[in-house]
Amino acid sequence: MITLDNYTIRSLESSDLNAYFDLVERNRKRLEDFFTGTVSKTKDVAATKIFLEEIVERRNAKQYFPFVVVD
């Protein structure tokens, strides 16, 4: 975790489920052009839960390192 002024950069976690889904849902149209994999795997809360669980597994295997910026 890195903290800069009012922002924190940290790993994306399964516990981010509702906030992450809401973020994607609010920005779905804009995200489609750049993050098609994320958009396609987060169609609803249940799918987003599976997506986040997969991300945690991939991070633990040192294959993928997604982060979030928190204000």
Predicted model as a PDB file, atoms N, CA, C, CB and O in Angstrom, pLDDT in the B-factor column:
MODEL        1                                                                  
ATOM      1  N   MET A   1       0.851  -1.163   0.000  1.00 82.00           N  
ATOM      2  CA  MET A   1       0.000   0.000   0.000  1.00 82.00           C  
ATOM      3  C   MET A   1       0.903   1.233   0.000  1.00 82.00           C  
ATOM      4  CB  MET A   1      -0.972  -0.006   1.224  1.00 82.00           C  
ATOM      5  O   MET A   1       1.906   1.295   0.710  1.00 82.00           O  
ATOM      6  N   ILE A   2       0.518   2.203  -0.812  1.00 88.00           N  
ATOM      7  CA  ILE A   2       1.239   3.469  -0.914  1.00 88.00           C  
ATOM      8  C   ILE A   2       0.243   4.589  -0.651  1.00 88.00           C  
ATOM      9  CB  ILE A   2       1.927   3.634  -2.319  1.00 88.00           C  
ATOM     10  O   ILE A   2      -0.848   4.594  -1.221  1.00 88.00           O  
ATOM     11  N   THR A   3       0.606   5.535   0.205  1.00 87.00           N  
ATOM     12  CA  THR A   3      -0.265   6.667   0.482  1.00 87.00           C  
ATOM     13  C   THR A   3       0.426   7.945   0.037  1.00 87.00           C  
ATOM     14  CB  THR A   3      -0.633   6.733   1.984  1.00 87.00           C  
ATOM     15  O   THR A   3       1.569   8.214   0.409  1.00 87.00           O  
ATOM     16  N   LEU A   4      -0.289   8.731  -0.767  1.00 86.00           N  
ATOM     17  CA  LEU A   4       0.196  10.009  -1.277  1.00 86.00           C  
ATOM     18  C   LEU A   4      -0.861  11.068  -1.004  1.00 86.00           C  
ATOM     19  CB  LEU A   4       0.525   9.925  -2.801  1.00 86.00           C  
ATOM     20  O   LEU A   4      -1.973  10.977  -1.522  1.00 86.00           O  
ATOM     21  N   ASP A   5      -0.537  12.052  -0.214  1.00 87.00           N  
ATOM     22  CA  ASP A   5      -1.502  13.098   0.139  1.00 87.00           C  
ATOM     23  C   ASP A   5      -2.822  12.462   0.565  1.00 87.00           C  
ATOM     24  CB  ASP A   5      -1.728  14.068  -1.054  1.00 87.00           C  
ATOM     25  O   ASP A   5      -2.879  11.790   1.595  1.00 87.00           O  
ATOM     26  N   ASN A   6      -3.874  12.665  -0.209  1.00 88.00           N  
ATOM     27  CA  ASN A   6      -5.201  12.144   0.139  1.00 88.00           C  
ATOM     28  C   ASN A   6      -5.519  10.810  -0.526  1.00 88.00           C  
ATOM     29  CB  ASN A   6      -6.254  13.147  -0.239  1.00 88.00           C  
ATOM     30  O   ASN A   6      -6.636  10.310  -0.386  1.00 88.00           O  
ATOM     31  N   TYR A   7      -4.566  10.222  -1.245  1.00 92.00           N  
ATOM     32  CA  TYR A   7      -4.838   9.026  -2.030  1.00 92.00           C  
ATOM     33  C   TYR A   7      -4.038   7.839  -1.518  1.00 92.00           C  
ATOM     34  CB  TYR A   7      -4.525   9.272  -3.498  1.00 92.00           C  
ATOM     35  O   TYR A   7      -2.921   7.983  -1.021  1.00 92.00           O  
ATOM     36  N   THR A   8      -4.634   6.671  -1.652  1.00 93.00           N  
ATOM     37  CA  THR A   8      -3.954   5.427  -1.322  1.00 93.00           C  
ATOM     38  C   THR A   8      -4.015   4.527  -2.547  1.00 93.00           C  
ATOM     39  CB  THR A   8      -4.596   4.734  -0.071  1.00 93.00           C  
ATOM     40  O   THR A   8      -5.063   4.406  -3.182  1.00 93.00           O  
ATOM     41  N   ILE A   9      -2.906   3.902  -2.875  1.00 95.00           N  
ATOM     42  CA  ILE A   9      -2.841   2.915  -3.951  1.00 95.00           C  
ATOM     43  C   ILE A   9      -2.645   1.569  -3.269  1.00 95.00           C  
ATOM     44  CB  ILE A   9      -1.674   3.231  -4.993  1.00 95.00           C  
ATOM     45  O   ILE A   9      -1.690   1.369  -2.518  1.00 95.00           O  
ATOM     46  N   ARG A  10      -3.568   0.647  -3.544  1.00 93.00           N  
ATOM     47  CA  ARG A  10      -3.490  -0.656  -2.899  1.00 93.00           C  
ATOM     48  C   ARG A  10      -4.007  -1.738  -3.836  1.00 93.00           C  
ATOM     49  CB  ARG A  10      -4.286  -0.659  -1.583  1.00 93.00           C  
ATOM     50  O   ARG A  10      -4.638  -1.453  -4.854  1.00 93.00           O  
ATOM     51  N   SER A  11      -3.731  -2.965  -3.477  1.00 92.00           N  
ATOM     52  CA  SER A  11      -4.200  -4.105  -4.267  1.00 92.00           C  
ATOM     53  C   SER A  11      -5.717  -4.177  -4.256  1.00 92.00           C  
ATOM     54  CB  SER A  11      -3.606  -5.415  -3.734  1.00 92.00           C  
ATOM     55  O   SER A  11      -6.363  -3.852  -3.260  1.00 92.00           O  
ATOM     56  N   LEU A  12      -6.268  -4.604  -5.367  1.00 93.00           N  
ATOM     57  CA  LEU A  12      -7.697  -4.860  -5.477  1.00 93.00           C  
ATOM     58  C   LEU A  12      -7.992  -6.142  -4.705  1.00 93.00           C  
ATOM     59  CB  LEU A  12      -8.153  -4.974  -6.980  1.00 93.00           C  
ATOM     60  O   LEU A  12      -7.292  -7.141  -4.872  1.00 93.00           O  
ATOM     61  N   GLU A  13      -9.026  -6.119  -3.858  1.00 93.00           N  
ATOM     62  CA  GLU A  13      -9.354  -7.248  -2.997  1.00 93.00           C  
ATOM     63  C   GLU A  13     -10.789  -7.714  -3.233  1.00 93.00           C  
ATOM     64  CB  GLU A  13      -9.153  -6.871  -1.524  1.00 93.00           C  
ATOM     65  O   GLU A  13     -11.612  -6.972  -3.770  1.00 93.00           O  
ATOM     66  N   SER A  14     -11.075  -8.932  -2.834  1.00 92.00           N  
ATOM     67  CA  SER A  14     -12.447  -9.459  -2.928  1.00 92.00           C  
ATOM     68  C   SER A  14     -13.423  -8.611  -2.128  1.00 92.00           C  
ATOM     69  CB  SER A  14     -12.500 -10.911  -2.436  1.00 92.00           C  
ATOM     70  O   SER A  14     -14.592  -8.503  -2.496  1.00 92.00           O  
ATOM     71  N   SER A  15     -12.966  -8.016  -1.054  1.00 94.00           N  
ATOM     72  CA  SER A  15     -13.834  -7.181  -0.216  1.00 94.00           C  
ATOM     73  C   SER A  15     -14.252  -5.880  -0.902  1.00 94.00           C  
ATOM     74  CB  SER A  15     -13.134  -6.859   1.085  1.00 94.00           C  
ATOM     75  O   SER A  15     -15.110  -5.163  -0.388  1.00 94.00           O  
ATOM     76  N   ASP A  16     -13.659  -5.569  -2.050  1.00 94.00           N  
ATOM     77  CA  ASP A  16     -14.021  -4.384  -2.826  1.00 94.00           C  
ATOM     78  C   ASP A  16     -15.243  -4.626  -3.710  1.00 94.00           C  
ATOM     79  CB  ASP A  16     -12.845  -3.945  -3.683  1.00 94.00           C  
ATOM     80  O   ASP A  16     -15.595  -3.766  -4.517  1.00 94.00           O  
ATOM     81  N   LEU A  17     -15.881  -5.760  -3.573  1.00 96.00           N  
ATOM     82  CA  LEU A  17     -16.944  -6.207  -4.478  1.00 96.00           C  
ATOM     83  C   LEU A  17     -17.958  -5.124  -4.822  1.00 96.00           C  
ATOM     84  CB  LEU A  17     -17.661  -7.370  -3.871  1.00 96.00           C  
ATOM     85  O   LEU A  17     -18.068  -4.748  -5.989  1.00 96.00           O  
ATOM     86  N   ASN A  18     -18.687  -4.619  -3.864  1.00 96.00           N  
ATOM     87  CA  ASN A  18     -19.763  -3.680  -4.172  1.00 96.00           C  
ATOM     88  C   ASN A  18     -19.244  -2.357  -4.717  1.00 96.00           C  
ATOM     89  CB  ASN A  18     -20.594  -3.427  -2.937  1.00 96.00           C  
ATOM     90  O   ASN A  18     -19.793  -1.834  -5.687  1.00 96.00           O  
ATOM     91  N   ALA A  19     -18.210  -1.816  -4.121  1.00 94.00           N  
ATOM     92  CA  ALA A  19     -17.655  -0.547  -4.596  1.00 94.00           C  
ATOM     93  C   ALA A  19     -17.093  -0.707  -6.008  1.00 94.00           C  
ATOM     94  CB  ALA A  19     -16.556  -0.042  -3.636  1.00 94.00           C  
ATOM     95  O   ALA A  19     -17.272   0.174  -6.849  1.00 94.00           O  
ATOM     96  N   TYR A  20     -16.414  -1.828  -6.272  1.00 93.00           N  
ATOM     97  CA  TYR A  20     -15.833  -2.064  -7.594  1.00 93.00           C  
ATOM     98  C   TYR A  20     -16.926  -2.242  -8.644  1.00 93.00           C  
ATOM     99  CB  TYR A  20     -14.920  -3.300  -7.566  1.00 93.00           C  
ATOM    100  O   TYR A  20     -16.851  -1.663  -9.727  1.00 93.00           O  
ATOM    101  N   PHE A  21     -17.945  -3.047  -8.321  1.00 96.00           N  
ATOM    102  CA  PHE A  21     -19.047  -3.230  -9.261  1.00 96.00           C  
ATOM    103  C   PHE A  21     -19.715  -1.890  -9.555  1.00 96.00           C  
ATOM    104  CB  PHE A  21     -20.077  -4.236  -8.706  1.00 96.00           C  
ATOM    105  O   PHE A  21     -19.983  -1.578 -10.715  1.00 96.00           O  
ATOM    106  N   ASP A  22     -19.985  -1.100  -8.526  1.00 96.00           N  
ATOM    107  CA  ASP A  22     -20.629   0.203  -8.722  1.00 96.00           C  
ATOM    108  C   ASP A  22     -19.774   1.116  -9.602  1.00 96.00           C  
ATOM    109  CB  ASP A  22     -20.894   0.878  -7.367  1.00 96.00           C  
ATOM    110  O   ASP A  22     -20.304   1.828 -10.455  1.00 96.00           O  
ATOM    111  N   LEU A  23     -18.474   1.099  -9.401  1.00 93.00           N  
ATOM    112  CA  LEU A  23     -17.562   1.907 -10.219  1.00 93.00           C  
ATOM    113  C   LEU A  23     -17.638   1.493 -11.689  1.00 93.00           C  
ATOM    114  CB  LEU A  23     -16.113   1.773  -9.705  1.00 93.00           C  
ATOM    115  O   LEU A  23     -17.767   2.338 -12.574  1.00 93.00           O  
ATOM    116  N   VAL A  24     -17.559   0.196 -11.936  1.00 94.00           N  
ATOM    117  CA  VAL A  24     -17.641  -0.303 -13.315  1.00 94.00           C  
ATOM    118  C   VAL A  24     -19.009   0.010 -13.907  1.00 94.00           C  
ATOM    119  CB  VAL A  24     -17.373  -1.827 -13.365  1.00 94.00           C  
ATOM    120  O   VAL A  24     -19.100   0.456 -15.051  1.00 94.00           O  
ATOM    121  N   GLU A  25     -20.058  -0.216 -13.151  1.00 95.00           N  
ATOM    122  CA  GLU A  25     -21.417   0.010 -13.652  1.00 95.00           C  
ATOM    123  C   GLU A  25     -21.637   1.471 -14.040  1.00 95.00           C  
ATOM    124  CB  GLU A  25     -22.446  -0.409 -12.597  1.00 95.00           C  
ATOM    125  O   GLU A  25     -22.230   1.755 -15.080  1.00 95.00           O  
ATOM    126  N   ARG A  26     -21.165   2.391 -13.212  1.00 95.00           N  
ATOM    127  CA  ARG A  26     -21.331   3.820 -13.512  1.00 95.00           C  
ATOM    128  C   ARG A  26     -20.534   4.253 -14.744  1.00 95.00           C  
ATOM    129  CB  ARG A  26     -20.904   4.656 -12.310  1.00 95.00           C  
ATOM    130  O   ARG A  26     -20.898   5.224 -15.408  1.00 95.00           O  
ATOM    131  N   ASN A  27     -19.457   3.542 -15.050  1.00 94.00           N  
ATOM    132  CA  ASN A  27     -18.556   3.953 -16.127  1.00 94.00           C  
ATOM    133  C   ASN A  27     -18.474   2.927 -17.255  1.00 94.00           C  
ATOM    134  CB  ASN A  27     -17.173   4.201 -15.571  1.00 94.00           C  
ATOM    135  O   ASN A  27     -17.558   2.975 -18.075  1.00 94.00           O  
ATOM    136  N   ARG A  28     -19.424   2.005 -17.297  1.00 92.00           N  
ATOM    137  CA  ARG A  28     -19.374   0.878 -18.234  1.00 92.00           C  
ATOM    138  C   ARG A  28     -19.130   1.307 -19.685  1.00 92.00           C  
ATOM    139  CB  ARG A  28     -20.665   0.098 -18.155  1.00 92.00           C  
ATOM    140  O   ARG A  28     -18.272   0.734 -20.356  1.00 92.00           O  
ATOM    141  N   LYS A  29     -19.865   2.297 -20.175  1.00 92.00           N  
ATOM    142  CA  LYS A  29     -19.720   2.717 -21.581  1.00 92.00           C  
ATOM    143  C   LYS A  29     -18.304   3.208 -21.873  1.00 92.00           C  
ATOM    144  CB  LYS A  29     -20.734   3.827 -21.916  1.00 92.00           C  
ATOM    145  O   LYS A  29     -17.727   2.849 -22.900  1.00 92.00           O  
ATOM    146  N   ARG A  30     -17.736   4.027 -20.981  1.00 91.00           N  
ATOM    147  CA  ARG A  30     -16.376   4.540 -21.187  1.00 91.00           C  
ATOM    148  C   ARG A  30     -15.340   3.434 -21.071  1.00 91.00           C  
ATOM    149  CB  ARG A  30     -16.067   5.646 -20.180  1.00 91.00           C  
ATOM    150  O   ARG A  30     -14.344   3.447 -21.794  1.00 91.00           O  
ATOM    151  N   LEU A  31     -15.552   2.488 -20.184  1.00 91.00           N  
ATOM    152  CA  LEU A  31     -14.573   1.435 -19.947  1.00 91.00           C  
ATOM    153  C   LEU A  31     -14.526   0.402 -21.072  1.00 91.00           C  
ATOM    154  CB  LEU A  31     -14.875   0.748 -18.645  1.00 91.00           C  
ATOM    155  O   LEU A  31     -13.504  -0.258 -21.262  1.00 91.00           O  
ATOM    156  N   GLU A  32     -15.617   0.256 -21.815  1.00 89.00           N  
ATOM    157  CA  GLU A  32     -15.684  -0.769 -22.863  1.00 89.00           C  
ATOM    158  C   GLU A  32     -14.553  -0.667 -23.871  1.00 89.00           C  
ATOM    159  CB  GLU A  32     -16.996  -0.675 -23.585  1.00 89.00           C  
ATOM    160  O   GLU A  32     -14.063  -1.693 -24.342  1.00 89.00           O  
ATOM    161  N   ASP A  33     -14.126   0.539 -24.216  1.00 88.00           N  
ATOM    162  CA  ASP A  33     -13.072   0.718 -25.219  1.00 88.00           C  
ATOM    163  C   ASP A  33     -11.689   0.293 -24.730  1.00 88.00           C  
ATOM    164  CB  ASP A  33     -13.024   2.158 -25.650  1.00 88.00           C  
ATOM    165  O   ASP A  33     -10.848  -0.115 -25.532  1.00 88.00           O  
ATOM    166  N   PHE A  34     -11.449   0.385 -23.439  1.00 87.00           N  
ATOM    167  CA  PHE A  34     -10.103   0.156 -22.918  1.00 87.00           C  
ATOM    168  C   PHE A  34      -9.980  -1.075 -22.028  1.00 87.00           C  
ATOM    169  CB  PHE A  34      -9.659   1.351 -22.154  1.00 87.00           C  
ATOM    170  O   PHE A  34      -8.897  -1.647 -21.910  1.00 87.00           O  
ATOM    171  N   PHE A  35     -11.068  -1.482 -21.410  1.00 88.00           N  
ATOM    172  CA  PHE A  35     -11.043  -2.597 -20.468  1.00 88.00           C  
ATOM    173  C   PHE A  35     -12.146  -3.593 -20.795  1.00 88.00           C  
ATOM    174  CB  PHE A  35     -11.191  -2.091 -19.026  1.00 88.00           C  
ATOM    175  O   PHE A  35     -12.984  -3.904 -19.949  1.00 88.00           O  
ATOM    176  N   THR A  36     -12.141  -4.090 -22.023  1.00 88.00           N  
ATOM    177  CA  THR A  36     -13.221  -4.974 -22.467  1.00 88.00           C  
ATOM    178  C   THR A  36     -13.312  -6.243 -21.624  1.00 88.00           C  
ATOM    179  CB  THR A  36     -13.022  -5.344 -23.929  1.00 88.00           C  
ATOM    180  O   THR A  36     -14.414  -6.724 -21.361  1.00 88.00           O  
ATOM    181  N   GLY A  37     -12.188  -6.790 -21.198  1.00 87.00           N  
ATOM    182  CA  GLY A  37     -12.208  -7.995 -20.369  1.00 87.00           C  
ATOM    183  C   GLY A  37     -12.890  -7.735 -19.043  1.00 87.00           C  
ATOM    184  O   GLY A  37     -13.713  -8.531 -18.591  1.00 87.00           O  
ATOM    185  N   THR A  38     -12.547  -6.621 -18.421  1.00 89.00           N  
ATOM    186  CA  THR A  38     -13.161  -6.265 -17.139  1.00 89.00           C  
ATOM    187  C   THR A  38     -14.651  -6.055 -17.305  1.00 89.00           C  
ATOM    188  CB  THR A  38     -12.513  -5.003 -16.556  1.00 89.00           C  
ATOM    189  O   THR A  38     -15.442  -6.575 -16.518  1.00 89.00           O  
ATOM    190  N   VAL A  39     -15.043  -5.307 -18.312  1.00 91.00           N  
ATOM    191  CA  VAL A  39     -16.460  -5.013 -18.534  1.00 91.00           C  
ATOM    192  C   VAL A  39     -17.246  -6.297 -18.810  1.00 91.00           C  
ATOM    193  CB  VAL A  39     -16.627  -4.026 -19.705  1.00 91.00           C  
ATOM    194  O   VAL A  39     -18.354  -6.468 -18.302  1.00 91.00           O  
ATOM    195  N   SER A  40     -16.683  -7.183 -19.600  1.00 92.00           N  
ATOM    196  CA  SER A  40     -17.407  -8.413 -19.945  1.00 92.00           C  
ATOM    197  C   SER A  40     -17.529  -9.381 -18.772  1.00 92.00           C  
ATOM    198  CB  SER A  40     -16.717  -9.109 -21.095  1.00 92.00           C  
ATOM    199  O   SER A  40     -18.435 -10.214 -18.753  1.00 92.00           O  
ATOM    200  N   LYS A  41     -16.635  -9.283 -17.798  1.00 92.00           N  
ATOM    201  CA  LYS A  41     -16.658 -10.207 -16.660  1.00 92.00           C  
ATOM    202  C   LYS A  41     -17.332  -9.621 -15.427  1.00 92.00           C  
ATOM    203  CB  LYS A  41     -15.256 -10.618 -16.310  1.00 92.00           C  
ATOM    204  O   LYS A  41     -17.320 -10.243 -14.365  1.00 92.00           O  
ATOM    205  N   THR A  42     -17.920  -8.430 -15.552  1.00 93.00           N  
ATOM    206  CA  THR A  42     -18.544  -7.771 -14.395  1.00 93.00           C  
ATOM    207  C   THR A  42     -19.970  -7.336 -14.721  1.00 93.00           C  
ATOM    208  CB  THR A  42     -17.709  -6.553 -13.952  1.00 93.00           C  
ATOM    209  O   THR A  42     -20.376  -6.227 -14.371  1.00 93.00           O  
ATOM    210  N   LYS A  43     -20.722  -8.192 -15.381  1.00 93.00           N  
ATOM    211  CA  LYS A  43     -22.084  -7.856 -15.801  1.00 93.00           C  
ATOM    212  C   LYS A  43     -23.050  -7.684 -14.643  1.00 93.00           C  
ATOM    213  CB  LYS A  43     -22.605  -8.914 -16.720  1.00 93.00           C  
ATOM    214  O   LYS A  43     -24.012  -6.923 -14.745  1.00 93.00           O  
ATOM    215  N   ASP A  44     -22.804  -8.384 -13.544  1.00 95.00           N  
ATOM    216  CA  ASP A  44     -23.644  -8.249 -12.351  1.00 95.00           C  
ATOM    217  C   ASP A  44     -22.768  -8.514 -11.130  1.00 95.00           C  
ATOM    218  CB  ASP A  44     -24.876  -9.235 -12.394  1.00 95.00           C  
ATOM    219  O   ASP A  44     -21.590  -8.846 -11.265  1.00 95.00           O  
ATOM    220  N   VAL A  45     -23.341  -8.367  -9.947  1.00 96.00           N  
ATOM    221  CA  VAL A  45     -22.555  -8.510  -8.719  1.00 96.00           C  
ATOM    222  C   VAL A  45     -21.995  -9.925  -8.572  1.00 96.00           C  
ATOM    223  CB  VAL A  45     -23.412  -8.159  -7.497  1.00 96.00           C  
ATOM    224  O   VAL A  45     -20.854 -10.093  -8.142  1.00 96.00           O  
ATOM    225  N   ALA A  46     -22.770 -10.930  -8.919  1.00 96.00           N  
ATOM    226  CA  ALA A  46     -22.298 -12.316  -8.799  1.00 96.00           C  
ATOM    227  C   ALA A  46     -21.105 -12.574  -9.710  1.00 96.00           C  
ATOM    228  CB  ALA A  46     -23.428 -13.297  -9.132  1.00 96.00           C  
ATOM    229  O   ALA A  46     -20.140 -13.214  -9.294  1.00 96.00           O  
ATOM    230  N   ALA A  47     -21.158 -12.088 -10.944  1.00 95.00           N  
ATOM    231  CA  ALA A  47     -20.042 -12.252 -11.881  1.00 95.00           C  
ATOM    232  C   ALA A  47     -18.828 -11.456 -11.413  1.00 95.00           C  
ATOM    233  CB  ALA A  47     -20.453 -11.807 -13.299  1.00 95.00           C  
ATOM    234  O   ALA A  47     -17.691 -11.902 -11.571  1.00 95.00           O  
ATOM    235  N   THR A  48     -19.067 -10.288 -10.840  1.00 95.00           N  
ATOM    236  CA  THR A  48     -17.970  -9.463 -10.334  1.00 95.00           C  
ATOM    237  C   THR A  48     -17.284 -10.151  -9.158  1.00 95.00           C  
ATOM    238  CB  THR A  48     -18.487  -8.072  -9.912  1.00 95.00           C  
ATOM    239  O   THR A  48     -16.064 -10.064  -9.018  1.00 95.00           O  
ATOM    240  N   LYS A  49     -18.047 -10.828  -8.319  1.00 95.00           N  
ATOM    241  CA  LYS A  49     -17.470 -11.573  -7.190  1.00 95.00           C  
ATOM    242  C   LYS A  49     -16.519 -12.648  -7.699  1.00 95.00           C  
ATOM    243  CB  LYS A  49     -18.586 -12.211  -6.324  1.00 95.00           C  
ATOM    244  O   LYS A  49     -15.415 -12.801  -7.176  1.00 95.00           O  
ATOM    245  N   ILE A  50     -16.938 -13.386  -8.704  1.00 95.00           N  
ATOM    246  CA  ILE A  50     -16.082 -14.424  -9.300  1.00 95.00           C  
ATOM    247  C   ILE A  50     -14.834 -13.789  -9.908  1.00 95.00           C  
ATOM    248  CB  ILE A  50     -16.858 -15.227 -10.381  1.00 95.00           C  
ATOM    249  O   ILE A  50     -13.727 -14.299  -9.731  1.00 95.00           O  
ATOM    250  N   PHE A  51     -15.009 -12.687 -10.619  1.00 93.00           N  
ATOM    251  CA  PHE A  51     -13.893 -11.970 -11.242  1.00 93.00           C  
ATOM    252  C   PHE A  51     -12.871 -11.551 -10.182  1.00 93.00           C  
ATOM    253  CB  PHE A  51     -14.405 -10.730 -12.015  1.00 93.00           C  
ATOM    254  O   PHE A  51     -11.671 -11.744 -10.375  1.00 93.00           O  
ATOM    255  N   LEU A  52     -13.329 -10.983  -9.073  1.00 94.00           N  
ATOM    256  CA  LEU A  52     -12.403 -10.535  -8.024  1.00 94.00           C  
ATOM    257  C   LEU A  52     -11.713 -11.720  -7.357  1.00 94.00           C  
ATOM    258  CB  LEU A  52     -13.149  -9.702  -6.969  1.00 94.00           C  
ATOM    259  O   LEU A  52     -10.535 -11.631  -7.011  1.00 94.00           O  
ATOM    260  N   GLU A  53     -12.421 -12.815  -7.174  1.00 94.00           N  
ATOM    261  CA  GLU A  53     -11.792 -14.017  -6.604  1.00 94.00           C  
ATOM    262  C   GLU A  53     -10.689 -14.534  -7.527  1.00 94.00           C  
ATOM    263  CB  GLU A  53     -12.849 -15.126  -6.364  1.00 94.00           C  
ATOM    264  O   GLU A  53      -9.633 -14.956  -7.057  1.00 94.00           O  
ATOM    265  N   GLU A  54     -10.932 -14.501  -8.842  1.00 94.00           N  
ATOM    266  CA  GLU A  54      -9.918 -14.918  -9.813  1.00 94.00           C  
ATOM    267  C   GLU A  54      -8.716 -13.986  -9.771  1.00 94.00           C  
ATOM    268  CB  GLU A  54     -10.510 -14.955 -11.230  1.00 94.00           C  
ATOM    269  O   GLU A  54      -7.574 -14.436  -9.864  1.00 94.00           O  
ATOM    270  N   ILE A  55      -8.970 -12.690  -9.632  1.00 92.00           N  
ATOM    271  CA  ILE A  55      -7.881 -11.717  -9.559  1.00 92.00           C  
ATOM    272  C   ILE A  55      -7.004 -11.986  -8.343  1.00 92.00           C  
ATOM    273  CB  ILE A  55      -8.437 -10.283  -9.507  1.00 92.00           C  
ATOM    274  O   ILE A  55      -5.778 -11.950  -8.443  1.00 92.00           O  
ATOM    275  N   VAL A  56      -7.621 -12.256  -7.199  1.00 92.00           N  
ATOM    276  CA  VAL A  56      -6.855 -12.542  -5.980  1.00 92.00           C  
ATOM    277  C   VAL A  56      -6.007 -13.799  -6.178  1.00 92.00           C  
ATOM    278  CB  VAL A  56      -7.803 -12.715  -4.761  1.00 92.00           C  
ATOM    279  O   VAL A  56      -4.844 -13.830  -5.777  1.00 92.00           O  
ATOM    280  N   GLU A  57      -6.578 -14.825  -6.787  1.00 94.00           N  
ATOM    281  CA  GLU A  57      -5.823 -16.055  -7.068  1.00 94.00           C  
ATOM    282  C   GLU A  57      -4.638 -15.772  -7.988  1.00 94.00           C  
ATOM    283  CB  GLU A  57      -6.741 -17.119  -7.703  1.00 94.00           C  
ATOM    284  O   GLU A  57      -3.537 -16.267  -7.749  1.00 94.00           O  
ATOM    285  N   ARG A  58      -4.857 -14.983  -9.034  1.00 93.00           N  
ATOM    286  CA  ARG A  58      -3.779 -14.654  -9.972  1.00 93.00           C  
ATOM    287  C   ARG A  58      -2.700 -13.807  -9.301  1.00 93.00           C  
ATOM    288  CB  ARG A  58      -4.342 -13.912 -11.193  1.00 93.00           C  
ATOM    289  O   ARG A  58      -1.515 -13.966  -9.593  1.00 93.00           O  
ATOM    290  N   ARG A  59      -3.111 -12.898  -8.391  1.00 92.00           N  
ATOM    291  CA  ARG A  59      -2.125 -12.099  -7.672  1.00 92.00           C  
ATOM    292  C   ARG A  59      -1.291 -12.996  -6.762  1.00 92.00           C  
ATOM    293  CB  ARG A  59      -2.815 -10.987  -6.852  1.00 92.00           C  
ATOM    294  O   ARG A  59      -0.070 -12.855  -6.697  1.00 92.00           O  
ATOM    295  N   ASN A  60      -1.951 -13.920  -6.059  1.00 93.00           N  
ATOM    296  CA  ASN A  60      -1.228 -14.834  -5.176  1.00 93.00           C  
ATOM    297  C   ASN A  60      -0.247 -15.705  -5.947  1.00 93.00           C  
ATOM    298  CB  ASN A  60      -2.207 -15.711  -4.414  1.00 93.00           C  
ATOM    299  O   ASN A  60       0.796 -16.090  -5.418  1.00 93.00           O  
ATOM    300  N   ALA A  61      -0.580 -16.016  -7.197  1.00 95.00           N  
ATOM    301  CA  ALA A  61       0.307 -16.804  -8.060  1.00 95.00           C  
ATOM    302  C   ALA A  61       1.345 -15.919  -8.760  1.00 95.00           C  
ATOM    303  CB  ALA A  61      -0.516 -17.570  -9.104  1.00 95.00           C  
ATOM    304  O   ALA A  61       2.145 -16.399  -9.563  1.00 95.00           O  
ATOM    305  N   LYS A  62       1.318 -14.618  -8.443  1.00 94.00           N  
ATOM    306  CA  LYS A  62       2.243 -13.635  -9.032  1.00 94.00           C  
ATOM    307  C   LYS A  62       2.117 -13.565 -10.561  1.00 94.00           C  
ATOM    308  CB  LYS A  62       3.689 -13.980  -8.649  1.00 94.00           C  
ATOM    309  O   LYS A  62       3.115 -13.465 -11.275  1.00 94.00           O  
ATOM    310  N   GLN A  63       0.859 -13.622 -11.049  1.00 94.00           N  
ATOM    311  CA  GLN A  63       0.589 -13.563 -12.478  1.00 94.00           C  
ATOM    312  C   GLN A  63      -0.054 -12.256 -12.911  1.00 94.00           C  
ATOM    313  CB  GLN A  63      -0.291 -14.703 -12.872  1.00 94.00           C  
ATOM    314  O   GLN A  63       0.006 -11.896 -14.086  1.00 94.00           O  
ATOM    315  N   TYR A  64      -0.671 -11.539 -11.971  1.00 89.00           N  
ATOM    316  CA  TYR A  64      -1.458 -10.348 -12.313  1.00 89.00           C  
ATOM    317  C   TYR A  64      -1.506  -9.450 -11.092  1.00 89.00           C  
ATOM    318  CB  TYR A  64      -2.905 -10.726 -12.790  1.00 89.00           C  
ATOM    319  O   TYR A  64      -1.697  -9.936  -9.977  1.00 89.00           O  
ATOM    320  N   PHE A  65      -1.337  -8.146 -11.283  1.00 89.00           N  
ATOM    321  CA  PHE A  65      -1.244  -7.241 -10.146  1.00 89.00           C  
ATOM    322  C   PHE A  65      -2.127  -6.007 -10.325  1.00 89.00           C  
ATOM    323  CB  PHE A  65       0.198  -6.817  -9.936  1.00 89.00           C  
ATOM    324  O   PHE A  65      -1.620  -4.922 -10.607  1.00 89.00           O  
ATOM    325  N   PRO A  66      -3.440  -6.161 -10.165  1.00 88.00           N  
ATOM    326  CA  PRO A  66      -4.341  -5.014 -10.289  1.00 88.00           C  
ATOM    327  C   PRO A  66      -4.342  -4.181  -9.007  1.00 88.00           C  
ATOM    328  CB  PRO A  66      -5.770  -5.485 -10.616  1.00 88.00           C  
ATOM    329  O   PRO A  66      -4.250  -4.722  -7.905  1.00 88.00           O  
ATOM    330  N   PHE A  67      -4.445  -2.872  -9.162  1.00 89.00           N  
ATOM    331  CA  PHE A  67      -4.475  -1.951  -8.034  1.00 89.00           C  
ATOM    332  C   PHE A  67      -5.658  -1.023  -8.158  1.00 89.00           C  
ATOM    333  CB  PHE A  67      -3.176  -1.149  -7.946  1.00 89.00           C  
ATOM    334  O   PHE A  67      -6.210  -0.855  -9.246  1.00 89.00           O  
ATOM    335  N   VAL A  68      -6.054  -0.419  -7.051  1.00 87.00           N  
ATOM    336  CA  VAL A  68      -7.072   0.608  -7.041  1.00 87.00           C  
ATOM    337  C   VAL A  68      -6.491   1.848  -6.390  1.00 87.00           C  
ATOM    338  CB  VAL A  68      -8.346   0.132  -6.304  1.00 87.00           C  
ATOM    339  O   VAL A  68      -5.619   1.762  -5.526  1.00 87.00           O  
ATOM    340  N   VAL A  69      -6.986   3.007  -6.815  1.00 88.00           N  
ATOM    341  CA  VAL A  69      -6.618   4.268  -6.188  1.00 88.00           C  
ATOM    342  C   VAL A  69      -7.830   4.714  -5.378  1.00 88.00           C  
ATOM    343  CB  VAL A  69      -6.187   5.360  -7.255  1.00 88.00           C  
ATOM    344  O   VAL A  69      -8.924   4.861  -5.923  1.00 88.00           O  
ATOM    345  N   VAL A  70      -7.638   4.928  -4.085  1.00 86.00           N  
ATOM    346  CA  VAL A  70      -8.727   5.263  -3.177  1.00 86.00           C  
ATOM    347  C   VAL A  70      -8.528   6.688  -2.690  1.00 86.00           C  
ATOM    348  CB  VAL A  70      -8.795   4.269  -1.982  1.00 86.00           C  
ATOM    349  O   VAL A  70      -7.446   7.053  -2.231  1.00 86.00           O  
ATOM    350  N   ASP A  71      -9.571   7.481  -2.794  1.00 85.00           N  
ATOM    351  CA  ASP A  71      -9.538   8.867  -2.323  1.00 85.00           C  
ATOM    352  C   ASP A  71     -10.134   8.926  -0.929  1.00 85.00           C  
ATOM    353  CB  ASP A  71     -10.306   9.813  -3.293  1.00 85.00           C  
ATOM    354  O   ASP A  71     -10.208  10.001  -0.334  1.00 85.00           O  
TER     355      ASP A  71                                                      
ENDMDL                                                                          
END                                                                             
